[in-house]
Amino acid sequence: DANSEQPEDTELTSADGYSATEVFGGKSLACLGYTYDDIILLPGHINFGVDEVDLQTRFTRKIALGLPFVSSPMDTVTEHMMAIMMALHGGLGIIHYNMTVEEQAKEVRKVKKYKNGFITDPFTLTPDHVVADVQRIKETYGFAGIPITEDGKMGSKLVGMVTNRDIDFVEDPSTPLKDIMSTELIKATEPVTLAEANTILRDSKKGKLPVVDTEGNLVSLISRTDLMKNRDYPTASKDAQGQLLCGVAVGTRPGDRTRLEALVKAGIDVVVIDSSQGDSVYQLDMIRWIKETFPNLQVVGGNVVTQSQALHLIQAGVDGLRVGMGSGSICTTQEVCAVGRPQASAVYNVAKLARRFGVPITADGGTASTGHIVKALSMGASCTMMGSLLAGTEETPGEYFFQDGVRLKRYRGMGSIDAMQKGSEKRYNWTGKAAVKVAQGVSGAVVDKGSLKRYIPYLTQGTRHGLQDMGAISVQEMHESLYSGKLRIELRSPAAQREGGVHNLYSYEKRLF
């Protein structure tokens, strides 16, 4: 009977390629570590459109993101502009700590104040304040719609509003606000829903809508520009109050505890403990202290590349893990210290352990393309942390410069001598100032990539195409395929890697989007 010789479905589906267990744990291959370029993912069956692919994921146990993109806490990558744009698109920005405590807290406040539903702590002034006070707030924070209350505090009686229209043509900056403020106000009275308040704001055509209690005391404020941002960025990463999510990095020295206290007051949602080698008594002590002092604050530990390292941090109480050591484009840890791990092997092995405890992991380093993002997610990562991939965009700190007619921007590793001299040495030396600084990174330049407004949609669509080609409609489904063995993988020879790139052309132009 010919039908009796037909193979079973399970035999057919496993005929091509190998499971992740076979690639990363097979006895014949156990001595090798693999990078993203060493592996290729085999295609699956497509029965859905690319726009149906769901990239929602988790950065920590409690922080959900619309996109699996997190910007790295590097001083040439993430300050408030990057954090704002990442959060607006559904990702997350982690603000670096190569600055004073006050400066880092100020960066956080700029992110948290940028986009609000009900603004529960707006800047308020008294009628006796002067125009110069409004101008100072406008220069620092970029807005000038300020409620005026009797004593200049929230919860006090609302007596007026001052906007740009009120101060634009006032020549004397010492003019008291009581002489120029608008007193005939359109306002909402509690209890009021955000939808109801939005309707009042739209119909009144005003820029700001104060919300008061039955006695006329100010309780919150709603901004017209925030309504427009809600329309333009419907999947933005926001907290329960409607503010953008924001993360920070800190070290493990005693001074970092004081730093973190100030950052918590500024409103952070998550702290990333920044260390090149995360499995240390210093980091374990820091994690336990944070969990005791701020039990509701989400903590991401790292960096780790082995299951043993990850287990120690999970037992200490972390809510997420950062995986990678020496794989970044500007990182020389593997070269200088001879310690680290190829990134694909690191991500797969750490993710396999962390999932047993419900702890999401973020692949940090070695991500040079959307293909690498897809490979990181397919190896079990819930997010990818990007440095070089985002460097050179308009939202990164620093100025553009020209070299040989090419528009460039500075980019450096936090282990470079330049960055260490600014303060990032504590990422590599946890006990105090080193007599001799040993660089574990380099400084360089990257080509201008334009604005994240165009770049993140490109990264998003490229990642969606990758999942679609594998037949996975979501990150969660791809992880299920990984651990069930349905996801098939092969190793690539050097010749296969060359074949997978551009070849056999005299010249070509590579445009990403």
C-alpha positions as CSV (number, residue, x, y, z in Angstrom):
1,D,0.0,0.0,0.0
2,A,1.6,3.3,-1.2
3,N,-0.2,5.3,1.6
4,S,1.5,3.2,4.3
5,E,4.9,4.5,3.2
6,Q,3.9,8.2,3.4
7,P,5.8,9.9,6.3
8,E,3.9,11.3,9.3
9,D,3.4,15.1,9.5
10,T,5.9,15.3,12.4
11,E,8.5,13.6,10.2
12,L,7.9,16.1,7.4
13,T,8.1,19.2,9.7
14,S,11.4,18.1,11.2
15,A,13.0,16.9,8.0
16,D,14.6,20.3,7.4
17,G,17.1,22.0,9.6
18,Y,17.6,21.5,13.3
19,S,15.9,22.6,16.5
20,A,17.6,25.2,18.8
21,T,18.3,22.4,21.3
22,E,20.2,20.5,18.6
23,V,22.1,23.6,17.4
24,F,23.1,25.0,20.8
25,G,23.1,21.8,23.0
26,G,24.0,18.9,20.7
27,K,26.9,16.9,21.9
28,S,28.9,17.3,18.7
29,L,28.4,21.0,18.7
30,A,28.6,21.8,22.4
31,C,32.2,23.2,22.2
32,L,31.2,26.1,19.9
33,G,29.5,29.4,20.6
34,Y,27.5,31.1,17.8
35,T,26.9,34.7,16.8
36,Y,23.8,35.9,14.9
37,D,25.7,35.6,11.6
38,D,26.5,32.0,12.2
39,I,22.8,30.9,12.1
40,I,20.0,31.2,9.6
41,L,16.3,30.7,10.3
42,L,14.3,28.5,8.0
43,P,11.0,29.8,6.6
44,G,7.6,28.6,7.8
45,H,4.1,28.7,6.5
46,I,2.5,32.2,6.0
47,N,-1.3,32.5,6.5
48,F,-1.5,36.1,7.6
49,G,-0.5,39.6,6.4
50,V,2.6,41.4,7.5
51,D,0.6,44.1,9.2
52,E,-1.1,41.5,11.4
53,V,2.2,40.6,13.0
54,D,2.1,41.5,16.7
55,L,5.4,42.8,18.2
56,Q,4.0,43.4,21.7
57,T,6.4,42.1,24.3
58,R,7.6,42.5,27.9
59,F,10.8,44.3,29.1
60,T,10.3,43.2,32.7
61,R,7.7,41.2,34.6
62,K,5.4,44.2,34.8
63,I,6.4,46.5,31.9
64,A,4.8,45.7,28.6
65,L,5.9,47.4,25.3
66,G,4.3,47.7,21.9
67,L,7.7,47.2,20.2
68,P,10.7,45.1,21.3
69,F,13.1,48.0,21.0
70,V,15.1,49.5,23.8
71,S,17.8,52.2,23.5
72,S,21.1,51.6,25.2
73,P,22.2,53.7,28.2
74,M,25.2,55.2,26.4
75,D,26.2,58.8,26.5
76,T,26.1,59.0,22.7
77,V,22.7,57.3,22.4
78,T,20.1,58.0,25.1
79,E,19.1,61.2,26.7
80,H,15.6,62.7,26.9
81,M,15.1,63.2,23.1
82,M,15.8,59.5,22.4
83,A,13.8,58.3,25.4
84,I,10.8,60.4,24.3
85,M,10.8,59.2,20.7
86,M,11.4,55.5,21.7
87,A,8.4,55.6,24.1
88,L,6.2,57.4,21.6
89,H,6.7,54.6,19.1
90,G,6.0,51.9,21.7
91,G,9.6,51.1,22.8
92,L,11.6,52.4,25.8
93,G,14.7,54.6,26.4
94,I,17.2,54.0,29.2
95,I,18.9,57.3,30.1
96,H,22.7,57.0,30.8
97,Y,24.4,58.1,34.0
98,N,27.5,59.8,32.6
99,M,26.2,63.0,34.2
100,T,25.4,64.4,37.6
101,V,22.4,63.2,39.6
102,E,20.6,66.5,39.0
103,E,21.2,66.3,35.3
104,Q,20.0,62.7,35.0
105,A,16.9,63.5,37.1
106,K,16.2,66.5,34.9
107,E,16.4,64.3,31.8
108,V,13.9,62.0,33.4
109,R,11.5,64.8,34.2
110,K,11.6,66.0,30.6
111,V,10.4,62.6,29.5
112,K,7.7,62.2,32.1
113,K,6.3,65.7,31.5
114,Y,6.4,65.4,27.7
115,K,3.1,63.5,27.2
116,N,0.4,63.3,29.8
117,G,-3.3,62.5,30.0
118,F,-4.2,64.3,33.2
119,I,-1.2,66.3,34.3
120,T,-1.4,66.0,38.0
121,D,1.7,68.0,38.9
122,P,1.9,70.9,36.4
123,F,4.1,74.0,37.0
124,T,1.9,76.5,38.9
125,L,2.7,80.2,39.8
126,T,1.1,82.9,41.9
127,P,-0.4,86.2,40.6
128,D,2.6,87.9,42.1
129,H,5.1,86.0,40.0
130,V,6.4,87.9,37.0
131,V,6.7,87.3,33.2
132,A,10.4,86.4,33.6
133,D,9.3,83.3,35.6
134,V,7.1,82.1,32.8
135,Q,9.9,82.7,30.2
136,R,12.3,80.7,32.4
137,I,9.9,77.7,32.5
138,K,9.3,78.0,28.7
139,E,13.1,78.0,28.0
140,T,13.7,75.0,30.2
141,Y,10.7,72.8,29.4
142,G,9.4,74.1,26.1
143,F,5.8,75.1,27.2
144,A,4.2,78.1,28.7
145,G,0.6,77.2,29.5
146,I,0.7,77.7,33.3
147,P,-2.1,77.8,35.8
148,I,-2.1,80.6,38.3
149,T,-3.3,79.7,41.8
150,E,-3.6,81.7,45.0
151,D,-0.5,80.3,46.6
152,G,1.2,78.9,43.5
153,K,0.5,75.2,44.5
154,M,-1.7,72.4,43.3
155,G,-4.9,72.1,45.4
156,S,-5.1,75.9,45.7
157,K,-7.9,78.0,44.2
158,L,-7.4,78.6,40.5
159,V,-7.4,82.3,39.6
160,G,-6.1,82.5,36.1
161,M,-4.0,81.0,33.3
162,V,-0.9,82.4,31.5
163,T,-0.1,81.3,27.9
164,N,2.3,82.3,25.1
165,R,-0.4,84.8,23.9
166,D,-0.4,86.6,27.2
167,I,3.4,87.1,27.3
168,D,4.5,87.4,23.7
169,F,4.2,91.2,23.4
170,V,5.0,92.1,27.0
171,E,8.3,94.0,26.9
172,D,8.9,94.3,30.6
173,P,9.8,90.9,32.1
174,S,9.1,92.2,35.6
175,T,5.4,92.7,34.8
176,P,3.3,90.8,37.5
177,L,1.2,87.9,36.1
178,K,-1.9,89.3,37.8
179,D,-1.8,92.2,35.2
180,I,-1.7,90.0,32.1
181,M,-3.2,86.6,33.1
182,S,-6.5,85.4,31.6
183,T,-9.2,85.1,34.3
184,E,-12.3,84.1,32.2
185,L,-11.4,80.4,32.0
186,I,-13.0,77.4,30.4
187,K,-12.5,74.5,32.9
188,A,-13.7,71.1,33.7
189,T,-15.1,70.1,37.2
190,E,-14.3,66.8,38.9
191,P,-15.4,64.0,38.5
192,V,-14.6,64.1,34.8
193,T,-13.2,61.4,32.5
194,L,-10.4,62.0,30.0
195,A,-12.8,61.5,27.1
196,E,-15.2,64.1,28.5
197,A,-12.3,66.5,29.2
198,N,-11.0,66.0,25.7
199,T,-14.4,66.9,24.2
200,I,-14.5,70.2,26.2
201,L,-10.9,71.0,25.1
202,R,-11.7,70.3,21.4
203,D,-15.0,72.3,21.5
204,S,-13.4,75.3,23.3
205,K,-10.4,75.4,20.9
206,K,-8.2,76.2,23.9
207,G,-4.6,74.9,24.4
208,K,-5.0,73.9,28.0
209,L,-7.9,72.8,30.1
210,P,-7.7,73.1,33.9
211,V,-9.6,70.6,36.0
212,V,-10.9,71.8,39.3
213,D,-12.9,70.4,42.3
214,T,-16.3,71.7,43.4
215,E,-14.6,74.5,45.4
216,G,-12.6,75.7,42.4
217,N,-9.3,74.3,43.6
218,L,-6.9,73.1,40.8
219,V,-6.5,69.3,40.7
220,S,-5.0,68.7,37.2
221,L,-4.5,70.0,33.7
222,I,-5.0,68.7,30.2
223,S,-3.0,69.8,27.2
224,R,-4.3,70.1,23.6
225,T,-0.9,69.0,22.2
226,D,-1.2,65.8,24.2
227,L,-4.4,65.0,22.5
228,M,-2.7,65.3,19.1
229,K,0.2,63.1,20.3
230,N,-2.3,60.5,21.4
231,R,-3.7,60.6,17.9
232,D,-0.3,60.4,16.2
233,Y,1.2,57.8,18.5
234,P,-1.6,55.4,19.6
235,T,0.8,52.7,20.7
236,A,3.0,54.9,22.9
237,S,4.5,53.3,26.0
238,K,2.7,54.9,29.0
239,D,2.3,54.4,32.7
240,A,-1.0,54.4,34.6
241,Q,-1.1,58.2,34.6
242,G,-0.7,58.5,30.9
243,Q,2.9,59.6,31.1
244,L,5.6,58.1,28.9
245,L,7.6,55.3,30.3
246,C,11.2,56.1,31.2
247,G,14.1,54.0,32.4
248,V,17.6,54.9,33.8
249,A,20.9,53.2,34.3
250,V,22.8,53.3,37.6
251,G,26.0,51.6,38.8
252,T,26.5,49.6,42.0
253,R,28.7,52.0,44.1
254,P,27.3,53.5,47.4
255,G,26.7,56.9,45.7
256,D,24.4,55.2,43.2
257,R,21.9,54.6,46.0
258,T,21.6,58.3,46.6
259,R,21.4,58.8,42.8
260,L,18.5,56.3,42.6
261,E,16.5,57.9,45.3
262,A,16.6,61.2,43.4
263,L,15.6,59.4,40.1
264,V,12.7,57.6,41.8
265,K,11.4,61.0,42.9
266,A,11.7,62.2,39.3
267,G,9.3,59.4,38.3
268,I,11.3,56.5,36.7
269,D,9.5,53.3,35.9
270,V,12.5,51.0,35.7
271,V,16.2,51.0,36.7
272,V,18.8,49.1,34.7
273,I,21.9,48.2,36.8
274,D,24.7,48.8,34.4
275,S,27.7,46.5,34.7
276,S,29.9,44.8,32.1
277,Q,29.8,41.7,34.3
278,G,26.7,41.5,36.4
279,D,27.3,38.5,38.6
280,S,29.0,40.3,41.5
281,V,28.3,40.7,45.2
282,Y,28.1,44.5,44.5
283,Q,25.2,44.0,42.1
284,L,23.4,41.4,44.2
285,D,23.6,43.8,47.2
286,M,22.3,46.6,45.0
287,I,19.3,44.5,43.8
288,R,18.3,43.5,47.3
289,W,18.6,47.1,48.6
290,I,16.4,48.4,45.7
291,K,13.8,45.7,46.3
292,E,13.7,46.5,50.0
293,T,13.6,50.3,49.5
294,F,11.5,50.6,46.4
295,P,9.5,47.4,46.2
296,N,7.3,48.7,43.3
297,L,10.3,49.7,41.1
298,Q,11.1,47.3,38.3
299,V,14.8,46.2,38.2
300,V,16.8,44.9,35.3
301,G,20.1,43.2,36.1
302,G,23.1,42.4,34.0
303,N,25.0,42.1,31.9
304,V,25.1,38.3,31.9
305,V,25.8,35.6,29.3
306,T,25.5,32.3,31.3
307,Q,22.7,30.5,33.1
308,S,24.7,30.6,36.4
309,Q,25.0,34.4,36.3
310,A,21.4,34.8,35.4
311,L,20.2,32.5,38.2
312,H,22.1,34.5,40.9
313,L,20.5,37.7,39.7
314,I,17.0,36.1,39.5
315,Q,17.4,34.8,43.0
316,A,18.3,38.3,44.2
317,G,15.0,39.6,42.8
318,V,15.5,41.1,39.3
319,D,12.4,41.6,37.1
320,G,14.4,41.5,33.8
321,L,17.9,40.5,32.5
322,R,20.2,42.2,30.1
323,V,22.3,39.7,28.0
324,G,25.5,40.4,26.2
325,M,29.2,40.7,27.0
326,G,31.7,42.0,24.4
327,S,29.4,41.7,21.4
328,G,28.8,45.4,20.8
329,S,30.4,47.1,17.8
330,I,32.4,49.5,20.0
331,C,33.1,46.9,22.8
332,T,36.5,45.3,23.2
333,T,35.9,43.3,26.4
334,Q,36.4,39.9,24.7
335,E,39.6,41.2,23.1
336,V,41.0,42.9,26.3
337,C,39.7,40.6,29.0
338,A,39.3,37.3,27.1
339,V,35.9,36.9,28.7
340,G,32.4,37.0,27.2
341,R,30.3,34.8,24.9
342,P,29.0,34.9,21.3
343,Q,25.7,36.6,21.4
344,A,23.3,34.0,19.8
345,S,24.5,31.3,22.3
346,A,24.3,33.7,25.2
347,V,20.7,34.8,24.4
348,Y,19.5,31.3,23.8
349,N,21.0,29.8,27.0
350,V,20.0,32.6,29.3
351,A,16.5,32.9,27.9
352,K,15.9,29.1,28.3
353,L,16.6,29.5,32.1
354,A,14.9,32.8,32.7
355,R,11.6,31.7,31.1
356,R,11.3,29.1,33.9
357,F,11.1,32.0,36.4
358,G,8.9,34.3,34.2
359,V,11.8,36.8,33.8
360,P,12.0,38.5,30.3
361,I,15.5,39.0,28.8
362,T,16.8,41.8,26.6
363,A,19.5,41.0,24.0
364,D,22.1,43.7,24.3
365,G,24.9,44.1,21.7
366,G,25.7,42.6,18.3
367,T,22.6,44.0,16.7
368,A,23.6,45.5,13.4
369,S,20.4,45.0,11.3
370,T,16.7,44.1,11.4
371,G,17.8,40.5,10.6
372,H,19.8,40.5,13.9
373,I,16.7,41.8,15.8
374,V,14.7,38.9,14.4
375,K,17.4,36.4,15.3
376,A,17.6,37.8,18.8
377,L,13.9,37.5,19.3
378,S,13.9,34.0,17.8
379,M,16.6,32.9,20.3
380,G,14.2,33.7,23.2
381,A,14.8,37.4,23.8
382,S,11.8,39.6,24.5
383,C,13.5,42.8,23.6
384,T,16.6,44.0,21.8
385,M,18.8,46.8,23.2
386,M,20.3,48.9,20.5
387,G,23.3,51.3,20.6
388,S,25.1,51.4,17.2
389,L,21.8,50.7,15.4
390,L,20.4,54.0,16.8
391,A,23.6,56.0,16.8
392,G,23.7,58.8,14.3
393,T,20.0,59.6,14.4
394,E,18.9,63.1,15.1
395,E,17.6,62.2,18.6
396,T,21.0,61.1,19.9
397,P,23.1,63.5,22.0
398,G,25.9,65.4,20.2
399,E,26.4,67.5,17.1
400,Y,26.8,66.4,13.5
401,F,30.1,67.0,11.7
402,F,31.4,66.4,8.2
403,Q,34.4,64.3,7.2
404,D,35.3,63.7,3.5
405,G,31.9,65.1,2.6
406,V,30.0,62.6,4.8
407,R,27.7,63.8,7.6
408,L,28.7,61.9,10.8
409,K,28.0,61.8,14.5
410,R,30.2,60.7,17.4
411,Y,29.6,57.2,18.9
412,R,31.7,55.6,21.6
413,G,31.6,52.6,24.0
414,M,31.0,53.2,27.6
415,G,34.3,51.3,28.2
416,S,36.3,53.8,26.0
417,I,38.8,56.0,27.8
418,D,36.8,59.1,26.7
419,A,33.6,57.8,28.4
420,M,35.4,56.5,31.5
421,Q,36.8,59.9,32.1
422,K,33.2,61.2,32.1
423,G,32.2,58.7,34.8
424,S,31.3,55.4,33.3
425,E,34.4,53.7,34.8
426,K,32.2,52.3,37.5
427,R,30.6,50.1,34.9
428,Y,33.9,48.2,34.8
429,N,35.4,48.9,38.2
430,W,33.0,48.6,41.1
431,T,35.2,49.3,44.1
432,G,36.7,52.8,43.4
433,K,39.0,54.7,41.1
434,A,41.5,52.5,39.3
435,A,45.1,53.5,39.3
436,V,45.3,52.6,35.6
437,K,42.2,52.7,33.4
438,V,42.0,49.7,31.0
439,A,39.8,50.5,28.0
440,Q,37.1,48.0,27.1
441,G,35.7,50.0,24.2
442,V,36.6,52.5,21.5
443,S,35.4,55.9,20.2
444,G,34.3,56.4,16.6
445,A,31.8,58.0,14.3
446,V,28.7,56.7,12.5
447,V,26.9,58.0,9.4
448,D,23.8,60.2,9.8
449,K,20.6,58.1,9.9
450,G,18.0,60.9,10.0
451,S,15.1,61.0,12.5
452,L,13.7,58.1,14.4
453,K,10.3,59.2,13.1
454,R,11.3,57.5,9.9
455,Y,13.9,55.0,11.2
456,I,11.8,53.2,13.8
457,P,9.0,52.4,11.3
458,Y,11.7,50.9,9.1
459,L,13.0,48.7,11.9
460,T,9.4,47.7,12.9
461,Q,8.4,46.7,9.4
462,G,11.7,44.8,8.8
463,T,11.1,42.9,12.0
464,R,7.5,42.1,11.1
465,H,8.6,40.7,7.7
466,G,11.1,38.4,9.5
467,L,8.4,37.0,11.8
468,Q,6.1,36.6,8.9
469,D,8.6,34.7,6.8
470,M,9.0,32.3,9.8
471,G,5.3,31.8,10.0
472,A,5.0,33.4,13.5
473,I,2.3,36.0,14.0
474,S,3.6,37.3,17.3
475,V,6.8,37.3,19.4
476,Q,5.0,34.9,21.9
477,E,4.2,32.4,19.1
478,M,7.8,32.5,17.9
479,H,9.0,31.7,21.4
480,E,6.6,28.8,21.5
481,S,8.0,27.5,18.2
482,L,11.5,27.9,19.5
483,Y,11.0,25.7,22.6
484,S,8.7,23.2,20.9
485,G,11.3,22.5,18.1
486,K,9.0,23.8,15.4
487,L,11.4,26.7,14.6
488,R,14.1,25.2,12.4
489,I,17.7,26.5,12.3
490,E,20.8,25.8,10.3
491,L,24.4,26.9,10.7
492,R,26.1,28.9,7.9
493,S,29.5,28.2,6.5
494,P,31.7,31.3,5.7
495,A,30.8,30.8,2.0
496,A,27.1,30.8,2.9
497,Q,27.5,34.0,4.9
498,R,29.1,35.7,1.9
499,E,26.3,34.4,-0.3
500,G,23.7,35.8,2.1
501,G,25.1,39.3,1.6
502,V,25.5,41.5,-1.4
503,H,28.0,39.9,-3.8
504,N,29.2,39.7,-7.4
505,L,28.6,43.4,-8.1
506,Y,31.1,46.0,-9.4
507,S,29.4,48.7,-7.4
508,Y,26.0,49.2,-5.6
509,E,24.1,51.6,-3.4
510,K,22.6,50.3,-0.2
511,R,19.5,52.3,0.9
512,L,17.7,51.0,4.0
513,F,14.4,52.9,3.4
